[in-house]
Amino acid sequence: MLSYKEAEEKAERILVDGMGEALILKREEGYYALYFFFGLYGRKAPDPEEEPDFVEGPKAEPDFRDPFDQVKWLERNGYTVFINESK
């Protein structure tokens, strides 16, 4: 798993809101979004070595939700424990 620092260096696009960041990466098999939900902890930025809370992909196109919308989607679809508990 990539750390925030490693993913940020490779990101083609970054979605940012008050919930956190989604780093969009392109790999051979398609696009991925690595979600860092640091806003849930009241923090303003992730730790550089932090691993993502949620990963989505691969997708053929880079059409991913903003972090806030992703958290709401996860909750509506029954994902109650999606935060990376290794933090």
Secondary structure, DSSP 8 states (H G I E B T S, - for coil): ---HHHHHHH-SEEEEETTEEEEEEEETTEEEEEEE-GGGGT-SS--TT---SEEEEEESS-----HHHHHHHHHHTT----S-TT-
